[in-house]
Amino acid sequence: MVRLDVRGQVITLRREDAERLRAAAAAASALSSRRRDLALVLDWALSSPRVVALRRSEARELAQLLAEDASLAHLGEALGGSVRRPAA
């Protein structure tokens, strides 16, 4: 299990879901330094038993990533209010 602090809420992700998020963020890391940062934080969370806190920019990127990728939509629902959707 991977534990993240997203805007003051501690959420727990299955390892497989965290790996999918990391892979999706890493895939866009060449185009976006914020996606690279998110991928690095998720990588650290995968290798750490501790709760890893996301900065505001990383939480925004996570929300945007979940909104863009339909295959990750179930994670957005699971995270609920912890990750706000970016304004359209």
Secondary structure, 3 states (H helix, E strand, C coil): CEEEEECCEEEEECHHHHHHHHHHHHHCCCCCHHHHHHHHHHHHHHHCCCCEEECHHHHHHHHHHHHHCHHHHHHHHHHHHHCCCCCC
